[in-house]
Amino acid sequence: MIAIAVVAVAGVIAGLVIWAPWQSPPLLRPAGLVAGPSTTSSVAFRWSGLAAGPAPDRYMIMHDRNVIGSVPGTVTSYRGTGLAPATAYRYRVVAVRGGKRSAASAIIVVTTLTPPISAARWQGPWNVSLKIVRGGADLTAPSSWVESWQANPKCAAGACAVVLSGGINGHTFKVTLARAGAAYSGMFRANLFPCGSGSSSVPDPSTQTIRITLTTAHVDNQAWTASSWAGTMVIFSPDTSDGLNYYCPASTQTAALSGNP
């Protein structure tokens, strides 16, 4: 009888060791990840608390296998900020308790919003195609050609005013363009198409009115930046004469413009 009692007590003790409440239950992987509201520079998501056991000490947030942050174990949501617009980001969550980590959660993909074209920065060098679409009969120059233009400055954040400079038909120009959303406009004077030909030609200062609208944009080094634009340039030249050989009546030409980086 004494032997049977000892075995019984040993069985109870063994059971207490196996099911001792002071042993931490397994650390489950976070689950139930759901996307929250996004902006053009931030994303948010949340997840379910652990289904069993006490709350973890903290949750680690991982992006592309790198730990980028953490939240207390009582928090089950995260917001990432300072992000590029129109970009997808992949996250996983890991629970941590007592120095131990759970398996990583399933991946959640959240995407920042796409800004409007009007928010794009217009900057840098451009290859510009010009084509005379009206009034070309009054010119001796080619009806279409390509120039290199520059839009400055490099905007610090978001869209900003632009100073456009470059060449037109062998002559340089610089003009400040006023901005209204995705549209820019300005006016300058330059001797683009002289009256007459060769060394005997005389300057024919004309007034150029430029109107340009950004047409597409993309993410460039985290910034929402214009990637193409289109517009027109109206060239008005007054009556011009050298008093002897050449007389050029007033004329107006319209050139279609398109720009690509």
C-alpha positions as CSV (number, residue, x, y, z in Angstrom):
1,M,0.0,0.0,0.0
2,I,2.9,2.3,0.9
3,A,4.5,1.7,-2.5
4,I,1.2,2.4,-4.4
5,A,0.8,5.7,-2.5
6,V,4.4,6.8,-3.4
7,V,3.7,6.1,-7.1
8,A,0.5,8.0,-6.9
9,V,2.2,11.0,-5.3
10,A,5.0,10.9,-7.9
11,G,2.4,10.9,-10.7
12,V,0.8,14.0,-9.2
13,I,4.2,15.8,-8.9
14,A,5.0,14.8,-12.5
15,G,1.7,16.3,-13.6
16,L,2.4,19.5,-11.7
17,V,5.7,19.8,-13.5
18,I,4.2,19.2,-16.9
19,W,1.3,21.7,-16.4
20,A,2.9,24.1,-14.1
21,P,1.2,27.5,-14.5
22,W,4.4,29.4,-14.1
23,Q,5.8,28.0,-17.4
24,S,5.2,30.5,-20.3
25,P,3.0,29.1,-23.0
26,P,4.3,29.0,-26.6
27,L,4.7,32.5,-28.2
28,L,2.3,32.5,-31.1
29,R,3.0,34.3,-34.3
30,P,0.9,37.5,-34.8
31,A,-2.0,37.1,-37.2
32,G,-5.0,38.9,-38.7
33,L,-3.0,41.7,-40.3
34,V,-5.3,44.3,-42.0
35,A,-4.4,47.5,-43.8
36,G,-5.5,50.8,-42.4
37,P,-5.8,54.3,-43.9
38,S,-2.9,55.5,-46.1
39,T,-1.7,58.9,-47.3
40,T,0.8,59.9,-49.9
41,S,3.6,59.6,-47.4
42,S,2.4,57.1,-44.8
43,V,0.7,53.7,-44.4
44,A,-1.0,52.0,-41.4
45,F,-2.0,48.4,-40.5
46,R,-3.1,46.4,-37.5
47,W,-3.2,42.9,-36.3
48,S,-4.9,40.6,-33.7
49,G,-3.6,40.2,-30.2
50,L,-2.1,36.8,-29.4
51,A,-4.8,34.1,-29.1
52,A,-3.3,32.5,-26.0
53,G,-1.0,33.4,-23.2
54,P,0.0,36.8,-21.8
55,A,0.7,39.8,-24.0
56,P,4.2,40.0,-25.4
57,D,6.6,42.5,-24.2
58,R,6.6,44.2,-27.6
59,Y,6.0,43.6,-31.3
60,M,8.8,44.1,-33.7
61,I,7.9,45.6,-37.2
62,M,9.9,44.2,-40.1
63,H,10.2,45.6,-43.6
64,D,12.1,43.5,-46.2
65,R,13.6,41.3,-43.4
66,N,14.9,44.4,-41.5
67,V,13.6,45.5,-38.2
68,I,12.4,49.1,-38.6
69,G,10.6,49.7,-35.3
70,S,8.6,48.3,-32.5
71,V,5.5,49.0,-30.4
72,P,4.6,47.9,-26.8
73,G,2.9,44.5,-26.4
74,T,-0.4,46.2,-25.6
75,V,-0.4,47.9,-29.0
76,T,-1.6,46.1,-32.1
77,S,-1.2,48.7,-34.8
78,Y,1.6,50.5,-36.6
79,R,2.0,53.6,-38.9
80,G,5.0,54.1,-41.1
81,T,5.7,57.7,-42.1
82,G,8.2,59.5,-44.4
83,L,7.5,57.1,-47.2
84,A,7.5,57.6,-51.0
85,P,4.2,58.2,-52.7
86,A,2.5,55.6,-55.0
87,T,4.8,52.8,-53.6
88,A,4.0,49.4,-52.1
89,Y,5.6,48.4,-48.8
90,R,5.8,44.9,-47.4
91,Y,5.6,44.4,-43.6
92,R,5.7,41.5,-41.1
93,V,5.2,41.5,-37.3
94,V,7.1,39.4,-34.7
95,A,6.0,39.1,-31.1
96,V,8.8,39.3,-28.4
97,R,8.4,38.0,-24.8
98,G,11.2,37.3,-22.3
99,G,13.8,37.7,-24.9
100,K,12.2,35.1,-27.2
101,R,10.7,35.8,-30.6
102,S,7.7,34.3,-32.3
103,A,7.7,33.2,-35.9
104,A,7.1,36.2,-38.2
105,S,3.5,36.9,-39.3
106,A,2.3,36.6,-42.8
107,I,3.3,39.5,-45.1
108,I,1.0,42.4,-45.5
109,V,1.4,44.8,-48.5
110,V,0.2,48.3,-48.1
111,T,0.6,51.1,-50.6
112,T,0.9,54.9,-50.2
113,L,-1.6,57.0,-52.2
114,T,-0.8,58.5,-55.6
115,P,-0.6,62.3,-55.5
116,P,-2.2,64.4,-58.3
117,I,0.0,65.5,-61.2
118,S,-0.3,69.1,-59.9
119,A,1.8,68.0,-56.8
120,A,4.7,66.8,-58.9
121,R,8.0,68.6,-58.9
122,W,9.1,69.9,-62.3
123,Q,12.9,70.1,-62.3
124,G,16.1,69.0,-64.0
125,P,17.2,68.6,-67.7
126,W,14.7,67.9,-70.5
127,N,14.8,66.9,-74.1
128,V,12.3,69.1,-75.8
129,S,10.6,68.5,-79.1
130,L,9.4,71.7,-80.9
131,K,7.2,71.5,-84.0
132,I,5.7,74.6,-85.8
133,V,2.0,73.7,-86.2
134,R,0.8,77.2,-87.4
135,G,2.4,80.1,-89.3
136,G,5.4,78.1,-90.5
137,A,5.2,79.4,-94.1
138,D,6.7,82.7,-92.8
139,L,9.9,81.0,-91.5
140,T,13.0,79.8,-93.2
141,A,13.9,77.6,-90.2
142,P,13.0,73.9,-90.0
143,S,9.5,73.0,-89.0
144,S,10.5,70.7,-86.2
145,W,13.7,70.2,-84.1
146,V,14.9,69.1,-80.6
147,E,16.4,71.3,-77.9
148,S,17.8,70.8,-74.4
149,W,16.1,72.8,-71.7
150,Q,16.5,73.0,-67.9
151,A,13.9,73.5,-65.2
152,N,15.2,75.1,-62.0
153,P,15.4,75.0,-59.0
154,K,15.3,71.5,-57.6
155,C,12.2,71.8,-55.5
156,A,12.8,71.2,-51.8
157,A,9.4,69.6,-51.2
158,G,6.4,69.4,-53.5
159,A,5.8,71.6,-56.6
160,C,7.5,75.0,-56.8
161,A,8.0,77.9,-59.2
162,V,10.1,77.2,-62.2
163,V,12.7,79.1,-64.2
164,L,13.0,77.5,-67.6
165,S,16.2,78.0,-69.7
166,G,17.8,76.6,-72.8
167,G,18.1,77.1,-76.5
168,I,15.7,77.8,-79.3
169,N,17.0,77.8,-82.9
170,G,20.5,78.6,-81.8
171,H,19.5,81.3,-79.3
172,T,19.4,81.0,-75.5
173,F,16.5,82.1,-73.4
174,K,15.5,82.2,-69.7
175,V,11.9,82.7,-68.5
176,T,10.2,82.5,-65.1
177,L,6.9,80.6,-65.4
178,A,4.0,81.1,-63.1
179,R,2.4,78.0,-61.7
180,A,-1.3,77.1,-61.4
181,G,-1.6,73.5,-60.4
182,A,0.0,71.3,-63.1
183,A,0.0,74.3,-65.6
184,Y,2.9,76.8,-66.1
185,S,3.0,79.9,-68.2
186,G,5.3,82.8,-68.9
187,M,6.5,85.3,-71.6
188,F,9.9,86.4,-72.8
189,R,11.5,88.3,-75.7
190,A,14.3,87.0,-77.9
191,N,15.6,87.2,-81.4
192,L,14.7,83.6,-82.4
193,F,14.1,84.0,-86.1
194,P,16.0,86.9,-87.8
195,C,14.5,88.8,-90.7
196,G,16.4,87.9,-93.9
197,S,19.1,85.2,-94.2
198,G,22.8,84.8,-93.7
199,S,25.1,87.7,-92.7
200,S,22.7,90.3,-94.1
201,S,19.8,89.3,-91.8
202,V,18.7,91.7,-89.2
203,P,17.4,91.0,-85.7
204,D,13.7,90.5,-85.4
205,P,12.9,90.5,-81.7
206,S,9.8,88.5,-81.0
207,T,7.6,87.8,-78.0
208,Q,7.3,84.2,-76.9
209,T,4.3,83.1,-74.8
210,I,4.8,79.6,-73.3
211,R,2.1,77.5,-71.8
212,I,3.1,74.0,-70.4
213,T,1.1,71.3,-68.6
214,L,2.6,68.4,-66.7
215,T,1.2,65.2,-68.1
216,T,2.8,62.3,-66.1
217,A,4.8,61.9,-62.9
218,H,6.7,59.1,-61.2
219,V,8.6,58.5,-58.0
220,D,12.3,59.6,-58.3
221,N,14.5,59.2,-55.2
222,Q,11.4,59.3,-52.9
223,A,10.0,62.4,-54.6
224,W,6.9,62.7,-56.8
225,T,8.5,64.2,-59.9
226,A,7.2,65.1,-63.4
227,S,8.2,62.6,-66.1
228,S,6.6,64.3,-69.1
229,W,4.9,67.5,-70.2
230,A,3.3,69.1,-73.2
231,G,2.4,72.6,-74.3
232,T,2.6,75.4,-76.8
233,M,4.8,78.4,-77.6
234,V,3.3,81.3,-79.5
235,I,5.8,83.5,-81.3
236,F,4.8,87.0,-82.3
237,S,7.2,89.0,-84.5
238,P,6.5,92.7,-85.4
239,D,7.1,94.4,-88.7
240,T,10.9,94.4,-89.2
241,S,13.1,95.9,-92.0
242,D,16.8,96.7,-92.5
243,G,15.7,99.8,-94.5
244,L,17.3,98.5,-97.7
245,N,17.0,94.8,-98.6
246,Y,14.7,93.1,-96.2
247,Y,11.2,93.7,-95.0
248,C,9.5,91.1,-92.8
249,P,5.8,91.8,-92.0
250,A,4.4,91.0,-88.6
251,S,3.8,87.3,-88.2
252,T,2.7,84.7,-85.6
253,Q,3.8,81.1,-85.3
254,T,2.6,78.4,-82.9
255,A,4.9,75.6,-81.9
256,A,3.8,72.4,-80.1
257,L,6.1,71.5,-77.3
258,S,6.7,68.2,-75.6
259,G,9.3,67.3,-73.0
260,N,10.9,64.1,-71.6
261,P,13.8,63.7,-69.3
